Amino acid sequence: MRDVLEYIAYRFAGFFVRLLPWRSVSVAGNALGVLIFYVMPVRKKLTLENLRHAFPEKSKVEIETVARAAYQNLCISLLEVFWFSRFTPKKVRSIIETSDLQKMDEALAKGKGLIMLGGHFGNWELVALSVGLLSGHPLTIIVQEQRNKFVDRFMNSARTMFGNEVVVMDKAPREILHELRSNGVVAMLADQSGPREGLFVNYFHRPAATHKGPAVFSLRAGAPILMAFLIRQGNGRYKIELADVDTNISAETDEEKIRELTQRHVMLLEQYVTRYPDHWLWMHKRWKHVDKAPASAFGGAAEEV
């Protein structure tokens, strides 16, 4: 019954959002983000703490400004997902700008498939939806199953409306290798906290437990890696940038190769988050296992893009 009630509330909210013009969705999301930040400060303490660690040079006022904007970004993204069912290919093309799609063609020309990584940056759902459509290369998106099966079904319907497919993470390993060996595109988020006993790499001056999967699959299949970033331009318009992750690793052991490649894509995310700090999900418990990190996990700061 709880799942049903949550789903009804979810769809009820979505109904009203879809009544708005597209550009008004951002206005509503901005207002909702401010309201939550000041009135219902969910994970506000964690958000401010994460930002202080990441940007020790910023003042208290600057940190709070970025934190508030991050809440606004999250709320805009949520409301935009509600609006997805009104999208047409023409509408997506009218609001998304990108000049990097040839990078996908170049990567796929190698015949090894392509791993498309993203983070909780900008609107990560809109990135997957639009890149698959605009490039002409549908994505196989690796997703975590939502607790609420009704919401999970709704989200997957939105993700696949333009030809993408979804694969639940529990079934992912075999499907990922099959897709890469078929020269397909596999998309996954790469910035969630990994297991306590897993691999730690440097992220914003602290060791962060990080999933090995992207590096493991890239090395096993010989697949190139691109990272996709959606950057808000205002007025309901966006720019998507694709960035190459260098997969040429000179390390000798598999463990060293996995660590180096993982650090590279995490460093690339850090570079973009440094440029657009309000775009990232700072309320995420990204460093929750930092107390278990080995001393060797601490590294230097990221270089500029």
C-alpha positions in Angstrom: 0.0 0.0 0.0 2.9 2.4 0.8 4.3 1.9 -2.7 0.9 2.6 -4.3 0.4 5.8 -2.3 3.9 7.0 -3.1 3.3 6.3 -6.8 0.0 8.1 -6.8 1.7 11.2 -5.2 4.5 10.9 -7.7 2.2 10.8 -10.7 0.0 13.6 -9.2 3.0 15.9 -8.9 4.0 14.9 -12.4 0.6 15.8 -13.8 0.9 19.4 -12.6 4.5 19.8 -13.8 3.5 18.7 -17.3 1.0 21.5 -17.4 3.9 24.0 -17.3 5.7 25.2 -20.4 9.2 23.7 -20.6 11.0 26.9 -19.6 8.8 27.3 -16.5 9.9 23.9 -15.2 13.4 25.4 -14.4 11.7 28.4 -12.6 9.6 26.0 -10.5 12.6 23.8 -9.7 14.7 26.8 -8.6 11.9 27.9 -6.2 11.5 24.4 -4.9 15.2 24.1 -4.3 15.4 27.3 -2.3 12.4 26.2 -0.3 13.9 22.8 0.6 17.4 24.3 1.3 16.0 26.8 3.9 12.8 25.2 5.2 13.3 21.4 4.8 17.1 21.1 4.8 17.4 17.4 3.9 21.1 16.4 4.2 22.1 20.1 4.3 24.7 19.5 7.0 26.3 16.7 4.8 26.2 18.9 1.7 27.9 21.8 3.4 30.5 19.5 4.9 31.3 17.9 1.6 31.7 21.3 -0.1 34.0 22.5 2.7 36.3 19.5 2.2 36.2 19.9 -1.6 36.8 23.7 -1.7 38.7 24.7 1.4 39.6 28.0 -0.2 36.0 29.1 -0.5 34.3 31.3 2.1 31.3 30.3 4.2 29.1 32.5 2.0 30.5 30.9 -1.2 30.0 27.4 0.1 26.3 28.1 1.1 25.7 29.7 -2.3 27.0 26.6 -4.1 25.0 24.3 -1.8 21.8 26.2 -2.4 22.4 26.1 -6.2 23.0 22.3 -5.9 19.6 21.8 -4.3 18.1 23.9 -7.1 19.8 21.8 -9.7 18.5 18.6 -8.1 14.9 19.9 -8.0 15.0 21.2 -11.5 16.2 17.7 -12.6 13.4 16.0 -10.8 10.7 18.2 -12.3 12.3 17.8 -15.7 11.9 14.0 -15.5 8.2 14.5 -14.8 8.0 16.5 -18.0 9.7 13.8 -20.2 6.5 12.3 -21.5 5.9 15.5 -23.4 9.2 15.2 -25.2 9.4 14.7 -28.9 12.6 14.2 -30.9 12.1 17.7 -32.3 11.8 19.2 -28.8 14.9 17.5 -27.6 16.9 18.7 -30.6 15.6 22.3 -29.9 16.9 22.4 -26.3 20.1 20.4 -26.5 23.3 21.7 -28.1 26.3 19.4 -28.7 29.1 19.4 -31.1 30.9 16.3 -29.7 28.8 13.4 -31.1 31.4 12.5 -33.7 33.5 11.2 -30.7 31.0 8.4 -30.4 31.3 7.6 -34.1 35.1 7.6 -33.8 35.0 5.4 -30.8 32.6 2.9 -32.3 34.7 2.7 -35.5 37.2 0.7 -33.5 34.6 -2.1 -33.2 35.1 -2.7 -29.5 31.9 -1.0 -28.3 31.8 2.1 -26.1 31.4 2.7 -22.4 29.6 6.0 -21.8 30.1 7.2 -18.2 28.2 9.8 -16.4 27.8 11.2 -12.9 25.1 12.8 -10.8 25.9 16.0 -12.7 23.3 18.4 -14.3 20.4 16.2 -15.2 21.9 12.7 -15.7 18.6 11.3 -16.9 18.3 13.9 -19.6 21.9 13.2 -20.8 21.1 9.5 -21.4 17.8 10.2 -23.1 19.2 12.8 -25.4 22.6 11.3 -26.3 21.0 8.1 -27.4 18.5 10.0 -29.6 20.8 12.7 -31.0 23.7 10.3 -31.8 21.6 7.6 -33.5 23.3 5.1 -31.2 20.8 3.8 -28.6 22.2 3.2 -25.2 22.0 0.2 -22.9 21.7 1.9 -19.6 22.7 0.1 -16.4 20.3 1.0 -13.6 19.7 0.2 -10.0 16.3 -1.2 -9.3 14.1 1.3 -7.3 12.5 0.2 -4.0 9.1 1.2 -5.3 8.4 -1.0 -8.3 5.8 1.4 -9.7 8.2 4.3 -9.7 10.9 2.0 -11.1 8.6 1.1 -14.0 7.8 4.8 -14.6 11.4 5.7 -14.7 12.4 3.0 -17.0 9.6 3.9 -19.4 11.0 7.4 -19.5 14.5 6.2 -20.1 13.6 4.0 -23.0 11.1 6.3 -24.8 13.6 7.0 -27.7 15.1 3.6 -28.2 17.4 3.1 -25.2 17.3 -0.1 -23.2 17.8 -0.7 -19.5 19.5 -3.5 -17.7 19.2 -4.0 -13.9 22.6 -3.9 -12.3 22.2 -7.4 -10.8 22.1 -8.8 -14.4 24.6 -6.4 -15.8 28.0 -8.2 -16.2 26.9 -10.6 -18.9 24.8 -8.0 -20.7 27.6 -5.4 -20.7 30.1 -7.7 -22.3 27.6 -8.9 -24.8 26.7 -5.4 -25.8 30.3 -4.3 -26.1 31.3 -7.3 -28.2 28.3 -6.4 -30.4 29.8 -2.9 -30.8 27.0 -1.3 -28.8 27.0 1.6 -26.3 26.8 0.8 -22.5 25.9 3.8 -20.2 26.3 3.9 -16.5 26.8 6.3 -13.6 30.3 6.2 -12.2 30.2 8.4 -9.1 28.3 6.4 -6.5 30.1 5.1 -3.4 31.7 1.7 -3.9 31.8 -1.0 -1.2 33.7 -0.5 2.0 36.2 -3.2 1.1 36.6 -2.1 -2.5 38.9 0.2 -4.5 39.7 3.7 -3.2 40.8 6.5 -5.5 41.3 10.2 -4.8 38.3 12.5 -5.3 38.5 16.1 -4.1 41.4 15.5 -1.8 39.9 12.5 -0.1 39.9 8.8 -0.8 36.5 7.7 -2.1 35.4 4.0 -2.4 34.7 3.6 -6.2 33.2 0.8 -8.3 35.7 -1.0 -10.5 33.2 -2.0 -13.1 33.8 0.6 -15.8 37.6 0.0 -15.8 37.2 -3.8 -15.6 34.8 -3.9 -18.6 36.9 -1.5 -20.6 40.0 -3.5 -20.1 38.4 -6.8 -20.7 36.6 -5.8 -23.9 39.1 -3.2 -25.1 36.3 -0.7 -25.2 37.0 3.1 -25.2 35.4 5.3 -22.5 33.6 8.6 -23.0 32.2 10.7 -20.2 29.0 12.8 -20.9 28.3 16.1 -19.0 25.1 18.2 -19.3 25.7 21.9 -18.7 22.8 24.2 -18.0 22.7 27.2 -20.3 19.6 28.9 -18.9 16.2 29.4 -20.4 15.6 25.7 -20.5 18.6 25.1 -22.8 21.5 22.8 -22.4 24.9 21.9 -23.8 26.3 18.3 -23.7 30.0 17.8 -23.7 31.7 14.5 -24.3 35.2 13.9 -22.9 37.6 11.1 -23.7 39.1 9.0 -20.9 42.6 7.8 -21.9 42.5 4.0 -21.7 46.1 3.5 -22.6 47.6 2.1 -19.4 51.3 1.2 -19.0 50.9 -0.5 -15.6 51.9 -4.2 -15.5 49.3 -5.9 -13.3 45.5 -6.0 -13.8 45.0 -4.4 -10.4 47.3 -1.5 -11.2 45.5 -1.0 -14.6 42.1 -1.0 -13.0 43.2 1.5 -10.3 44.8 3.8 -12.9 41.9 3.8 -15.2 39.4 4.3 -12.4 41.4 7.3 -11.1 41.4 8.8 -14.6 37.7 8.8 -15.0 37.1 10.0 -11.4 39.7 12.8 -12.0 37.8 13.9 -15.2 34.6 14.1 -13.2 36.4 16.2 -10.6 37.5 18.6 -13.2 34.0 19.2 -14.5 32.6 19.5 -11.0 35.2 22.1 -10.2 34.1 24.1 -13.1 30.4 23.7 -12.4 30.2 22.9 -8.7 26.4 23.6 -8.4 25.8 20.8 -11.0 26.8 17.9 -8.8 24.9 16.0 -6.1 26.8 17.1 -3.0 24.1 15.6 -0.7 25.2 12.1 -1.8 27.3 10.1 0.8 30.2 9.8 -1.6 32.9 9.6 1.1 31.0 7.4 3.7 33.8 4.8 3.8 36.7 7.3 4.0 37.6 5.9 7.4 38.4 2.5 5.9 40.6 3.9 3.1 44.3 2.7 3.0 46.9 5.4 3.2 47.9 4.7 -0.4 44.5 5.9 -1.5 45.4 9.6 -0.9 46.6 11.3 -4.1 47.1 14.7 -5.7 44.6 17.2 -7.0 43.2 17.0 -10.4 44.8 18.8 -13.3 42.8 21.3 -15.4 40.6 20.1 -18.3 
